[in-house]
Amino acid sequence: MKMRHFVFFCLFGILFSPPAPAMPPPDAFTMLKEADLLSKRGVEYAPKPDEDSIKQAVSFYQKAYIMGEGDAAIGLAELIQKGWAAPEGSDRQILVKNGMQQLQKQMAAGNSNAETIYITHKIHGIDGLLKPDPDEVIHTLKNTDNAGLLAIYGKQAVLGGLQAILPKEGLEMLLKGAAQNHTRSQREVGLTYLGAYILPPEPEKAIPFLAKAADAGDEVAAFHLGMVYKAGFGTEKDAAKAQHYLQRAAETQHEAANFWLNPPPAFARAQRLLVEKGKIAQAADD
């Protein structure tokens, strides 16, 4: 092929090749998360605020808020409150008010992320901008069907970390989430029944919840269920089931599971000695 023919075919391909598909524009939630990262980069990871990162964060927060993300207005208000940003015409109190109202609209439309963010702000408040509202928090948590929210704050309650919500009520919240086949809620119910938190252990009740969470791929549930069968805690010892669940946890690089499957030689020897001493003590008692 002559050079001019080659050039002609190259130009033809460039001129008449179909255009590359356009990248979809970022959605509001993606833009909000990017703004959060830029904000942290601007004010946390440097000796002094990084002005370029903060400017980008402000721009992303504004765009995300226009697209309907209520928490974007709150993120912007926090930057203004701390003196790191001052967009023209922005009033931080109005931004927070509008942001919380927008989160409520998102909640009414079934947005579970918005509900989680809203309750988090109501629990902790926003420094100098929004006071905590424990009454609304309690009402929302006791009436929500948001399994993710129930898992997060149900666990806090069973740990005794939520005022006015008793640990037993926290367990009820976790059970409500578990009834929706929410894996994290199932795991936390199992750990609660094992006595990992402050309520008395009821290990026999833990097993079905840990099994469901483990079967859904939760390595923490798999590890604890393996140890339940290994120790015979609330059930008969079952070496095969213990091996099965510990192996499943180890496949996700769970360090404790790897340890129990492959204990160091010195630890294994110490285990054997303890077992032998136990047998001797038992024989002496008999």
C-alpha positions in Angstrom: 0.0 0.0 0.0 1.4 3.4 -1.0 1.9 6.0 1.7 -0.9 8.4 0.3 -3.4 5.5 0.4 -2.4 4.7 4.0 -2.8 8.3 5.1 -6.2 8.5 3.3 -7.5 5.4 5.2 -6.2 6.8 8.5 -8.0 10.1 7.9 -11.2 8.3 6.8 -11.2 6.3 10.0 -10.7 9.4 12.1 -13.4 11.4 10.4 -16.1 8.7 10.1 -15.5 6.5 13.2 -18.4 6.6 15.6 -17.9 9.0 18.6 -16.9 7.6 21.9 -19.8 7.1 24.2 -20.2 10.1 26.6 -19.5 9.4 30.3 -22.6 9.8 32.4 -22.5 12.9 34.6 -21.8 12.2 38.3 -24.9 11.8 40.4 -25.6 14.0 43.5 -24.5 11.4 46.0 -21.1 10.7 44.2 -20.6 14.5 44.1 -21.3 14.8 47.8 -18.8 12.0 48.7 -16.2 13.7 46.5 -16.8 17.0 48.3 -16.5 15.3 51.7 -13.1 13.9 50.6 -11.9 17.2 49.3 -13.1 19.0 52.5 -11.1 16.5 54.7 -8.1 16.8 52.4 -8.3 20.6 52.7 -8.6 20.9 56.4 -7.3 17.7 58.1 -4.4 16.4 56.2 -2.2 19.5 56.0 -0.6 21.9 58.5 -2.8 24.7 57.2 -6.0 24.6 55.1 -5.4 23.7 51.4 -7.3 26.4 49.6 -7.5 24.6 46.3 -9.1 21.5 47.9 -11.5 23.7 49.8 -12.5 25.6 46.7 -13.2 22.4 44.9 -15.2 21.0 47.9 -17.3 24.2 48.0 -18.1 23.8 44.3 -19.0 20.2 44.6 -21.2 20.8 47.7 -23.0 23.5 45.9 -23.6 21.3 42.8 -24.7 18.3 44.9 -27.1 20.5 46.9 -28.7 21.9 43.7 -29.1 18.3 42.6 -31.0 17.4 45.8 -28.5 16.2 48.4 -29.4 17.7 51.7 -26.2 16.8 53.4 -24.3 18.9 50.9 -25.7 22.1 52.3 -24.7 21.0 55.8 -21.1 20.2 54.7 -20.9 23.6 53.1 -22.3 25.2 56.3 -19.6 23.5 58.4 -16.9 24.8 56.2 -18.3 28.3 56.5 -18.7 27.9 60.3 -15.0 26.9 60.7 -13.9 29.9 58.6 -12.6 27.8 55.7 -15.1 29.0 53.1 -17.4 31.9 52.5 -19.3 31.5 49.3 -21.1 34.8 48.3 -24.6 35.0 49.6 -24.3 31.9 51.9 -25.8 32.0 55.4 -24.7 28.9 57.4 -27.9 28.7 59.6 -30.1 28.9 56.5 -27.9 26.3 54.8 -28.3 23.9 57.7 -32.0 24.4 58.0 -32.5 23.9 54.2 -30.2 20.9 54.3 -32.1 19.1 57.1 -35.4 19.9 55.3 -34.0 18.4 52.1 -32.8 15.3 54.0 -36.4 14.9 55.3 -37.7 15.0 51.8 -35.2 12.4 50.7 -36.2 10.3 53.7 -39.9 10.6 52.7 -38.9 9.3 49.2 -37.4 6.2 50.8 -33.7 7.2 50.8 -32.1 5.2 53.6 -28.8 7.0 53.3 -30.5 10.3 53.9 -32.2 8.9 57.0 -28.9 7.7 58.4 -27.3 11.0 57.8 -30.2 12.9 59.3 -30.3 10.8 62.5 -26.5 11.2 62.9 -26.8 14.9 62.8 -29.7 14.8 65.3 -27.7 12.6 67.7 -24.4 14.5 67.6 -25.6 18.0 66.5 -23.6 20.3 64.3 -21.1 22.4 66.1 -22.7 25.8 66.7 -25.3 25.2 64.0 -27.7 22.4 65.2 -28.4 21.2 68.7 -28.8 17.4 69.4 -32.4 16.3 69.6 -32.6 13.1 71.6 -36.4 13.0 71.6 -36.7 13.0 67.8 -33.8 10.4 67.6 -35.6 8.0 70.0 -38.9 8.4 68.1 -37.2 7.8 64.7 -35.2 4.9 65.8 -38.1 3.1 67.5 -40.3 3.5 64.4 -37.9 3.2 61.4 -37.7 0.2 59.2 -34.2 1.2 57.9 -32.2 -1.9 58.6 -28.9 -0.1 58.2 -29.9 2.5 60.7 -31.2 -0.2 63.1 -27.9 -2.1 62.9 -25.7 1.0 63.6 -27.7 2.4 66.5 -29.1 -0.8 67.8 -25.5 -1.9 68.4 -24.7 1.4 70.2 -27.8 0.9 72.4 -26.8 -2.7 73.4 -23.4 -1.3 74.3 -25.1 1.2 76.6 -24.0 4.2 74.4 -27.4 5.7 73.6 -29.2 7.7 76.3 -32.9 6.9 76.8 -32.6 3.7 74.7 -32.1 0.7 77.0 -29.8 -2.2 75.8 -32.9 -4.5 75.6 -34.5 -2.0 73.3 -31.3 -1.9 71.3 -31.6 -5.7 70.9 -35.2 -5.2 69.7 -33.9 -2.8 67.1 -31.3 -5.3 65.9 -34.0 -8.1 65.8 -36.1 -5.8 63.6 -33.3 -5.4 61.2 -32.4 -9.1 61.2 -36.0 -9.9 60.3 -35.4 -8.1 57.0 -32.4 -10.4 56.3 -30.0 -7.6 57.0 -26.6 -9.3 57.4 -25.1 -6.8 59.8 -28.1 -6.9 62.0 -28.1 -10.7 62.1 -24.4 -10.7 63.1 -25.0 -8.1 65.8 -27.9 -10.1 67.2 -25.7 -13.2 67.3 -22.9 -11.3 69.1 -25.4 -9.8 71.6 -26.7 -13.3 72.4 -23.1 -14.5 72.8 -22.6 -11.9 75.5 -20.2 -9.8 73.5 -21.9 -6.7 74.7 -23.5 -5.9 78.1 -26.6 -8.1 78.0 -26.4 -11.6 79.6 -25.4 -14.3 77.2 -27.9 -16.7 75.7 -25.6 -18.6 73.3 -28.2 -21.1 72.1 -30.1 -18.2 70.5 -27.0 -16.8 68.8 -26.4 -19.7 66.5 -29.2 -19.3 63.9 -28.4 -15.6 63.5 -24.7 -16.1 63.2 -25.3 -18.9 60.7 -27.5 -16.7 58.5 -24.9 -13.9 58.5 -22.1 -16.3 57.9 -23.9 -17.9 55.0 -24.4 -14.4 53.5 -20.6 -13.9 53.6 -20.0 -12.1 56.9 -16.5 -13.3 58.1 -16.9 -12.0 61.6 -20.1 -14.1 62.1 -18.3 -17.1 60.5 -15.4 -16.8 62.9 -17.6 -16.5 66.0 -19.8 -19.4 64.9 -16.7 -21.5 64.3 -15.5 -20.8 67.8 -19.0 -21.6 69.2 -18.8 -25.1 67.7 -15.2 -25.4 68.7 -15.9 -24.6 72.4 -19.4 -26.2 72.5 -20.8 -22.9 73.8 -24.6 -23.2 73.8 -24.4 -26.3 71.7 -22.5 -29.6 71.3 -18.9 -29.4 70.2 -18.7 -30.1 66.5 -15.1 -30.2 65.1 -16.3 -30.4 61.5 -18.6 -27.4 61.7 -15.9 -25.4 63.6 -13.4 -26.2 60.9 -16.0 -25.2 58.2 -16.8 -21.8 59.6 -13.3 -20.9 60.7 -12.1 -21.8 57.2 -14.7 -19.6 55.6 -13.6 -16.7 57.8 -9.9 -17.4 57.1 -10.6 -17.2 53.3 -11.3 -13.5 53.9 -7.9 -13.0 55.7 -9.6 -13.0 59.2 -6.5 -13.1 61.4 -8.0 -14.8 64.4 -9.5 -17.5 62.2 -6.1 -18.1 60.6 -4.6 -18.3 64.1 -7.0 -21.0 65.3 -6.7 -23.0 62.2 -2.9 -22.8 62.2 -1.8 -22.2 65.8 2.0 -21.6 66.4 3.7 -24.8 67.7 4.3 -23.3 71.2 0.6 -22.5 71.5 -0.5 -25.9 70.3 1.8 -27.6 72.9 0.4 -25.3 75.7 -3.1 -26.3 74.6 -2.3 -30.0 74.9 -0.8 -29.5 78.3 -3.8 -27.7 79.6 -6.0 -30.5 78.2 -3.9 -33.1 79.9 -3.9 -31.2 83.2 -7.7 -30.9 83.0 -8.0 -34.7 82.5 -5.8 -35.3 85.5 -7.8 -32.9 87.7 -11.0 -34.5 86.6 -9.7 -38.0 87.4 -8.6 -36.8 90.9 -12.1 -35.4 91.5 -13.7 -38.7 90.5 
